[in-house]
Amino acid sequence: MGIIVQKFGGTSVGSIKNIKNIAKQLKLFYKKKQKLIVVVSAMSGETNRLLILAKKLYNEQQVNNIYNNRELDILISTGEQITMSLLSMALNMLGVKSKSYTGAQLSIFTDSVYTKARIQHIDTSIINKDINNNILVIVAGFQGIDKYGNITTLGRGGSDTTATALASAIKADECQIYTDVSGVYTTDPRLCNKSSLISYITVEEMLELSSLGSKVLQTRSVEFAVKTNIPLRVLSIFDNNPGTLIIKKRSILENIIEKQVISGITYNCKEAKTTVFVTDVVPGACYKFLKKLKEYNIESNIQNKKKIQKKFVITFTISKDYYKTTKMYNILQEYVCNNLGGKLSCDNKIVIISIVGVGINSHKYIAKKILSNLEKTGIILILVSTSEIKLSIIINENYTALAVKVLHTAFNLDINSIKEEI
């Protein structure tokens, strides 16, 4: 029998009762001689609680500095350690031989970028030894250790990445991510009650959904699945649904794709639209501004660049968090004024809505359909950006729910429409 990696997080480990229920479920696998590696997140709300404690030590001017802090990673890594030890205790009480490990104990090696570390190598010798001795291994997700012996963390949702990385390193048959929802939906069920569960989705589509605002999986966990061809399944601990299977090859989906071009719609309310106006006498203005953003570790996404008379207009979207700190916005504004001879403006009342589907760029009617359906409701498009498998639009954030519902219906993603087609 092969190896399965299972990851539990969110409210599924949010209480002692839930942890006991997970232990009972794992015991059933254990009795069947199934080889298991279990990765856990912190209990619901625990990481935020630890971050609040850290922020109380810093004043408003210094608060962003903690995210480059070695001590912060040591602090927030303890959340997962609490969960792993409690689950291992619960399993041992049920007669299941179990051992828990931190990322450092298991030799999950990362780079040295605090709070956003990337996994570089995993030593599987300990896991292999325990599995061969019929021991169920519990691993603290979200964390590792760098070459200097420092504890590092992988960023929000990092336990998903730990699970897929372990599945890859151990050559598991499947990696199963247990979440608060039954799988991947066509859109956020909280926003649209007609959203439906997706049975299969390609890794490319899932990668886009994750990077564009879907909170089901961390982007890097999907990247691991792409690189290593490990089957990745998203499902819930609270129901018996088979969840969503994320696959690499399109062959399984060919019949579905012919009928359903669009796989899902997601949205991101955490971005701000930034517009830089510069004269064309400044060579490399776009490059220089991007370089300045990189100096401050600000991730940006170029949405549009055009020339109006003798001026270049460069539009980006970057995290709203940078505008909560007035000092950072002033630094960027001063740089554009003094070094590029231009000016900077920001609109942080926008939302990016993305429509995702394999081969979306080859279906020219999609952009027209989006425009016509939104115009009927009085929603004005600010910007449009396309790629091979996604089309993103920027609109005023006040119309988020309305736009998602309108587009969900327009592309026949409502649960009744999908049932009729199937």
C-alpha positions in Angstrom: 0.0 0.0 0.0 1.4 3.4 -1.0 1.9 6.6 1.1 -0.7 9.3 1.6 0.1 12.8 3.0 -2.8 14.5 4.7 -2.8 18.1 5.9 -5.3 19.5 8.4 -5.8 23.1 9.2 -8.2 25.9 10.0 -11.2 25.1 12.1 -10.6 21.4 11.6 -7.9 21.7 14.3 -9.6 24.6 16.0 -10.5 22.8 19.2 -9.7 19.7 21.3 -12.9 18.1 20.1 -12.0 18.5 16.5 -8.5 17.2 17.1 -10.0 14.1 18.8 -12.2 13.6 15.8 -9.2 13.8 13.4 -7.4 11.3 15.6 -10.4 8.9 15.3 -10.4 9.3 11.5 -6.6 8.6 11.3 -7.0 5.5 13.4 -9.3 4.0 10.7 -6.5 4.5 8.1 -3.9 3.1 10.6 -6.0 -0.1 11.2 -6.0 -0.7 7.4 -2.2 -0.5 7.4 -2.2 2.7 5.4 1.1 4.6 5.5 0.3 8.1 6.6 2.2 11.4 7.0 0.1 14.1 8.6 0.9 17.8 8.4 -0.9 20.3 10.7 -1.5 24.0 10.8 -1.9 26.1 14.0 -5.2 26.0 15.8 -7.7 28.5 14.3 -6.7 32.1 15.3 -3.5 31.1 17.0 -1.1 32.7 14.4 -3.0 35.9 14.5 -2.9 35.9 18.3 0.9 35.5 18.2 1.3 38.3 15.6 -0.8 40.7 17.8 1.6 40.0 20.7 4.6 40.8 18.5 3.0 44.0 17.2 2.4 45.3 20.7 6.1 45.5 21.1 6.5 47.9 18.1 5.2 51.4 17.4 3.4 52.3 14.2 6.6 53.4 12.4 8.3 50.0 13.1 5.5 47.6 12.7 6.5 46.5 9.2 10.1 45.7 10.4 8.9 42.7 12.3 8.3 40.8 9.1 12.1 40.7 8.5 12.7 39.6 12.1 14.3 36.3 13.1 12.6 36.3 16.4 9.1 36.6 14.8 9.6 33.3 13.0 10.6 31.6 16.3 7.4 33.0 17.9 4.8 32.2 15.2 6.3 28.7 14.5 5.1 27.6 18.0 1.4 27.6 16.8 1.9 24.5 14.7 3.9 22.8 17.4 1.0 23.0 19.8 -1.3 21.3 17.3 1.2 18.6 16.3 1.8 17.6 19.9 -1.9 17.6 20.8 -2.8 15.4 17.8 0.0 13.0 18.5 -1.1 12.7 22.2 -4.7 12.0 21.0 -3.5 9.3 18.6 -1.4 7.6 21.3 -4.4 7.6 23.6 -6.3 5.7 21.0 -3.5 3.1 20.7 -2.0 4.5 17.5 1.8 4.7 17.6 2.6 8.3 16.7 5.5 10.8 16.8 5.4 14.6 16.2 8.2 16.6 14.6 8.9 20.3 14.1 10.3 21.4 10.7 13.8 21.7 12.3 13.6 18.2 13.8 12.6 16.7 10.5 15.3 18.6 8.6 13.1 20.6 6.3 15.8 23.0 5.0 14.8 26.4 3.6 16.5 29.6 2.5 17.0 32.4 5.1 14.1 34.7 4.1 12.2 35.2 7.3 8.4 34.9 7.2 8.6 34.0 3.4 11.1 31.2 3.3 11.2 28.6 0.5 11.9 24.9 1.0 15.1 23.8 -0.6 15.6 20.2 0.6 13.9 17.6 2.9 15.8 14.8 4.6 13.4 11.9 4.5 15.5 9.4 6.6 13.5 10.0 9.8 10.2 9.7 8.1 11.2 6.5 6.2 12.4 4.9 9.5 9.2 5.7 11.3 6.9 4.5 8.5 8.8 1.2 8.3 8.2 0.8 12.1 4.5 1.4 11.6 4.6 4.8 13.3 2.2 7.6 12.2 4.3 10.8 11.6 2.8 14.2 12.6 4.6 17.2 11.1 4.3 20.9 12.1 3.6 22.7 8.8 4.6 26.2 7.9 8.1 26.0 9.1 11.7 24.8 8.5 15.3 25.5 9.3 18.0 27.4 7.3 21.6 26.4 6.9 22.6 28.5 9.9 20.2 26.6 12.2 17.6 29.4 12.4 13.9 28.6 12.5 12.0 30.0 9.4 8.4 30.1 8.3 6.9 29.8 4.9 4.3 32.6 4.8 0.5 32.4 5.1 -0.9 29.0 4.1 2.6 27.5 4.3 1.4 24.3 5.8 -0.1 23.4 2.4 3.4 23.9 0.9 4.9 21.7 3.6 2.4 18.9 2.8 3.1 19.0 -1.0 6.8 19.2 -0.5 6.8 16.2 1.8 4.6 14.3 -0.6 7.1 15.1 -3.4 10.1 14.1 -1.3 8.6 10.9 -0.1 7.1 10.1 -3.5 3.6 9.8 -2.0 0.6 8.4 -4.0 -1.5 11.5 -3.2 -1.5 14.6 -1.1 -4.8 15.4 0.5 -5.5 18.9 1.9 -8.3 19.0 4.4 -9.9 22.5 4.7 -13.0 24.2 6.0 -14.8 23.7 2.7 -15.6 20.6 0.6 -13.1 21.5 -2.2 -12.6 24.1 -4.8 -15.8 26.0 -5.9 -16.6 27.9 -9.0 -16.5 31.0 -6.9 -16.6 32.0 -3.2 -19.8 30.3 -1.7 -20.1 33.0 0.8 -20.5 35.6 -1.9 -22.5 33.5 -4.4 -24.9 30.8 -3.1 -25.2 29.3 -6.6 -21.5 28.3 -6.7 -20.8 24.6 -7.2 -18.1 22.2 -6.3 -15.5 21.4 -9.0 -14.7 17.7 -9.2 -11.5 18.1 -11.4 -9.3 21.0 -12.2 -5.9 21.3 -13.9 -2.9 22.5 -11.9 -2.6 25.5 -14.2 -6.1 26.7 -13.4 -5.6 26.0 -9.7 -2.4 28.0 -9.8 -4.1 30.9 -11.3 -7.1 30.7 -8.9 -4.6 30.6 -5.9 -2.5 33.5 -7.1 -5.5 35.6 -7.9 -7.2 35.5 -4.6 -8.7 32.1 -4.0 -7.9 31.2 -0.4 -8.3 27.4 -0.7 -4.6 26.6 -1.3 -1.3 28.5 -1.0 0.2 29.2 -4.5 3.5 27.5 -3.7 1.8 24.3 -2.8 0.3 24.1 -6.2 3.7 24.9 -7.8 5.1 21.8 -6.1 2.3 19.7 -7.5 3.1 21.1 -11.0 6.8 20.3 -10.7 6.5 16.8 -9.2 3.2 15.5 -10.7 1.8 14.6 -7.3 -2.0 14.2 -7.3 -3.4 16.9 -5.1 -6.9 16.7 -3.6 -8.8 19.3 -1.6 -11.5 18.1 0.7 -13.3 18.7 4.0 -13.0 16.9 7.3 -16.7 17.8 8.0 -18.3 15.9 5.1 -17.9 12.8 2.9 -17.5 14.6 -0.4 -14.6 13.3 -2.5 -13.5 17.0 -2.9 -11.6 18.4 -5.9 -8.8 16.5 -7.5 -6.1 18.7 -9.0 -4.4 17.0 -12.0 -1.6 17.8 -14.4 -2.9 16.3 -17.6 -5.8 17.7 -19.5 -6.9 14.4 -21.1 -9.3 13.6 -18.2 -11.0 17.0 -18.6 -11.3 17.1 -22.4 -15.0 16.4 -22.6 -15.7 18.8 -19.8 -13.5 21.6 -21.2 -15.4 21.4 -24.6 -18.6 22.2 -22.7 -17.3 24.5 -20.0 -14.5 26.9 -20.9 -14.6 28.8 -17.6 -13.6 26.8 -14.5 -14.0 29.5 -11.8 -14.2 33.1 -10.8 -12.2 34.6 -8.0 -11.6 38.1 -6.6 -8.9 40.0 -4.7 -9.9 43.0 -2.6 -6.4 43.4 -1.1 -4.8 45.3 -4.0 -4.5 49.0 -4.8 -4.3 50.5 -8.3 -1.2 52.7 -8.6 -0.7 55.0 -11.5 2.6 56.6 -12.4 2.7 59.6 -14.8 6.1 60.4 -16.3 7.4 62.3 -19.3 9.0 60.3 -22.2 12.3 62.2 -21.7 13.1 59.9 -18.8 14.7 56.7 -20.2 13.8 53.5 -18.5 11.2 55.1 -16.2 9.2 51.9 -15.9 12.3 49.8 -15.1 13.5 52.3 -12.5 10.2 52.4 -10.7 10.0 48.6 -10.6 13.5 48.5 -9.3 12.5 50.9 -6.5 9.6 48.7 -5.6 11.9 45.7 -5.4 14.2 47.5 -3.0 11.3 47.7 -0.6 10.2 44.1 -1.3 6.9 45.3 -2.8 5.4 42.8 -5.2 3.8 44.5 -8.2 1.7 43.5 -11.2 1.9 45.6 -14.3 -1.6 46.0 -15.6 -1.2 48.6 -18.3 1.3 50.9 -20.0 0.4 53.5 -22.6 1.5 56.8 -24.0 -0.8 59.9 -23.8 0.7 62.8 -25.8 4.2 63.2 -24.3 3.6 61.3 -21.1 3.8 57.6 -20.2 1.1 56.2 -18.0 2.1 53.1 -16.1 -0.5 51.3 -14.0 0.3 48.7 -11.4 -1.6 46.9 -8.6 0.2 46.4 -5.3 -0.9 45.3 -1.9 -3.1 47.8 0.0 -0.9 47.1 3.1 1.7 49.5 1.6 -0.8 52.3 1.7 -1.7 51.7 5.3 1.8 52.9 6.1 1.8 56.6 5.1 5.6 56.7 5.3 6.0 54.1 2.5 3.5 55.9 0.2 5.3 59.2 0.7 8.7 57.5 -0.1 7.3 56.2 -3.4 5.6 59.5 -4.2 8.8 61.5 -3.5 10.9 59.1 -5.7 8.6 59.5 -8.7 8.6 63.3 -8.3 12.3 63.8 -7.8 13.8 61.0 -10.0 11.3 60.5 -12.7 9.8 64.0 -13.0 6.3 62.6 -12.7 3.6 62.1 -10.2 2.0 59.1 -8.4 -1.7 58.5 -7.7 -3.4 55.6 -5.9 -6.9 54.1 -5.9 -7.3 51.6 -3.0 -11.1 51.2 -3.5 -10.8 48.6 -6.3 -11.2 44.9 -6.6 -9.6 42.5 -9.2 -12.0 39.9 -10.5 -10.5 37.1 -12.5 -12.2 34.5 -14.8 -10.1 31.4 -15.1 -10.2 28.6 -17.7 -8.0 26.5 -19.9 -7.6 28.1 -23.3 -9.5 31.2 -22.3 -7.4 33.5 -24.5 -8.5 31.6 -27.6 -12.2 32.3 -27.0 -12.5 35.9 -28.1 -16.2 36.2 -27.1 -15.3 36.0 -23.4 -14.1 39.6 -23.1 -17.1 40.9 -25.0 -19.5 38.8 -22.8 -17.9 40.2 -19.6 -18.2 43.8 -20.9 -21.8 43.5 -22.1 -23.0 41.8 -18.9 -21.4 44.2 -16.5 -22.5 47.3 -18.5 -26.1 46.1 -18.2 -25.7 46.4 -14.4 -24.0 49.8 -14.6 -20.5 48.4 -13.6 -17.6 50.3 -15.3 -14.4 48.4 -16.1 -11.3 50.3 -15.1 -8.7 48.0 -16.6 -8.6 44.6 -18.3 -5.6 42.1 -18.3 -5.5 38.8 -20.2 -3.3 35.7 -20.3 -3.6 32.2 -21.7 -5.9 30.9 -19.0 -7.3 33.9 -17.2 -8.9 37.3 -17.8 -8.7 39.9 -15.0 -10.7 43.0 -14.7 -10.5 45.9 -12.2 -13.7 47.6 -11.0 -14.8 49.6 -8.0 -14.9 47.4 -4.9 -18.5 48.4 -4.1 -19.6 46.1 -7.0 -17.7 43.0 -6.0 -20.6 40.8 -5.0 -22.8 42.0 -7.9 -20.1 41.5 -10.5 -19.2 38.0 -9.3 -22.8 36.9 -9.3 -23.5 38.4 -12.8 -20.5 36.8 -14.3 -21.1 33.4 -12.6 -24.5 33.3 -14.1 -23.4 34.6 -17.5 -20.8 31.8 -17.9 -23.3 29.1 -16.8 -21.5 28.3 -13.6 -24.6 28.4 -11.4 -25.2 25.0 -9.8 -28.4 24.4 -11.7 -26.8 25.3 -15.1 -23.9 22.9 -14.5 -26.3 20.0 -13.5 -28.2 20.6 -16.7 -25.1 20.4 -18.9 -23.8 17.3 -17.2 
